[in-house]
């Protein structure tokens, strides 16, 4: 039963965390509308599409993760009651694979931030500057949310392993 409680608490924390993707998505969409309505300069008008795209991407990421984790919370009890040892092992395997995926994420996103910064430095048009700055902002949001999620899954994985002992 302790495994079920750990898994449920972790999934509920993930549901809370993924709401931040949706929160930032809404902020990007509001910024896009603000640039559309209030933007007077060429650079301000150049931000309309990039912030709109970033907002939509974050909304898709957040909605997908929110739906998946909410479904997972409900499924945990069924899986645990069906076969507790198999549930325990599947959670260990899933947390290990997720930790490996985060290793890739934390290598790729900084590279993308560097590329976006280079775009800002070397391509001096308003559209590309807006794309670069918006990309960096969106990737920083992803790093912040994923950083806390990584820490949480790492702790969850360790708790699962110590629970076995």
GIHUTA-V788239 format. One record per backbone hydrogen bond with DSSP energy under -1.0 kcal/mol. CO is the residue of the C=O (numbers start at 1). NH is the residue of the N-H. E is the energy in kcal/mol with one decimal. If there is no record, write none. Layout:
co=CO nh=NH e=E
co=CO nh=NH e=E
This chain:
co=1 nh=5 e=-2.1
co=2 nh=6 e=-2.5
co=3 nh=7 e=-2.7
co=4 nh=8 e=-2.5
co=5 nh=9 e=-2.5
co=6 nh=10 e=-2.4
co=7 nh=11 e=-2.5
co=8 nh=12 e=-2.4
co=9 nh=13 e=-2.0
co=10 nh=14 e=-2.0
co=11 nh=15 e=-2.2
co=12 nh=16 e=-2.0
co=13 nh=17 e=-2.4
co=14 nh=18 e=-2.7
co=17 nh=20 e=-1.7
co=18 nh=22 e=-1.1
co=19 nh=23 e=-2.4
co=20 nh=24 e=-2.7
co=21 nh=25 e=-2.2
co=22 nh=26 e=-2.3
co=23 nh=27 e=-1.9
co=24 nh=28 e=-2.5
co=25 nh=29 e=-2.5
co=26 nh=30 e=-2.6
co=27 nh=31 e=-2.5
co=28 nh=32 e=-2.3
co=29 nh=33 e=-2.2
co=30 nh=34 e=-2.7
co=31 nh=35 e=-2.9
co=32 nh=36 e=-2.1
co=33 nh=37 e=-2.7
co=34 nh=38 e=-3.2
co=35 nh=39 e=-1.4
co=41 nh=45 e=-2.1
co=42 nh=46 e=-1.5
co=45 nh=48 e=-1.1
co=47 nh=51 e=-2.2
co=48 nh=52 e=-1.6
co=49 nh=53 e=-2.9
co=50 nh=54 e=-2.6
co=51 nh=55 e=-2.3
co=52 nh=56 e=-2.4
co=53 nh=57 e=-2.7
co=54 nh=58 e=-2.6
co=55 nh=59 e=-2.1
co=56 nh=60 e=-2.4
co=57 nh=61 e=-2.6
co=58 nh=62 e=-2.9
co=59 nh=63 e=-2.7
co=60 nh=64 e=-2.4
co=61 nh=65 e=-2.5
co=62 nh=66 e=-2.6
co=63 nh=67 e=-2.6
co=64 nh=68 e=-2.4
co=65 nh=69 e=-2.6
co=66 nh=70 e=-2.2
co=67 nh=71 e=-2.2
co=68 nh=72 e=-2.1
co=69 nh=73 e=-1.9
co=70 nh=74 e=-1.3
co=71 nh=75 e=-1.9
co=72 nh=76 e=-2.0
co=75 nh=79 e=-2.7
co=76 nh=80 e=-2.9
co=77 nh=81 e=-2.6
co=78 nh=82 e=-1.8
co=79 nh=83 e=-2.2
co=83 nh=87 e=-2.3
co=84 nh=88 e=-2.6
co=85 nh=89 e=-2.3
co=86 nh=90 e=-2.6
co=87 nh=91 e=-2.2
co=88 nh=92 e=-2.0
co=89 nh=93 e=-2.7
co=90 nh=94 e=-2.6
co=91 nh=95 e=-2.5
co=92 nh=96 e=-2.2
co=93 nh=97 e=-2.3
co=94 nh=98 e=-2.2
co=95 nh=99 e=-2.1
co=96 nh=100 e=-1.8
co=97 nh=101 e=-1.8
co=98 nh=102 e=-2.0
co=99 nh=103 e=-1.2
co=100 nh=104 e=-1.2
co=101 nh=105 e=-2.1
co=102 nh=106 e=-2.7
co=104 nh=107 e=-1.2
co=104 nh=108 e=-2.6
co=105 nh=109 e=-2.3
co=108 nh=112 e=-2.3
co=109 nh=113 e=-2.3
co=110 nh=114 e=-2.1
co=111 nh=115 e=-2.4
co=112 nh=116 e=-2.5
co=113 nh=117 e=-2.3
co=114 nh=118 e=-2.4
co=115 nh=119 e=-2.1
co=116 nh=120 e=-1.9
co=117 nh=121 e=-2.0
co=118 nh=122 e=-2.7
co=119 nh=123 e=-2.2
co=125 nh=129 e=-2.4
co=126 nh=130 e=-2.5
co=127 nh=131 e=-2.4
co=128 nh=132 e=-2.6
co=129 nh=133 e=-2.7
co=130 nh=134 e=-2.5
co=131 nh=135 e=-2.4
co=132 nh=136 e=-2.3
co=133 nh=137 e=-2.3
co=134 nh=138 e=-2.7
co=135 nh=139 e=-2.6
co=136 nh=140 e=-2.2
co=137 nh=141 e=-1.9
co=138 nh=142 e=-2.2
co=139 nh=143 e=-2.6
co=140 nh=144 e=-2.6
co=141 nh=145 e=-2.5
co=142 nh=146 e=-2.9
co=143 nh=147 e=-2.3
co=144 nh=148 e=-1.6
co=145 nh=149 e=-2.1
co=146 nh=150 e=-2.8
co=147 nh=151 e=-2.0
co=148 nh=152 e=-2.2
co=149 nh=153 e=-2.6
co=150 nh=154 e=-2.3
co=151 nh=155 e=-2.1
co=152 nh=156 e=-2.4
co=153 nh=157 e=-2.7
co=154 nh=158 e=-2.3
co=155 nh=159 e=-2.5
co=156 nh=160 e=-2.4
co=157 nh=161 e=-2.3
co=158 nh=162 e=-2.5
co=159 nh=163 e=-2.1
co=160 nh=164 e=-1.3
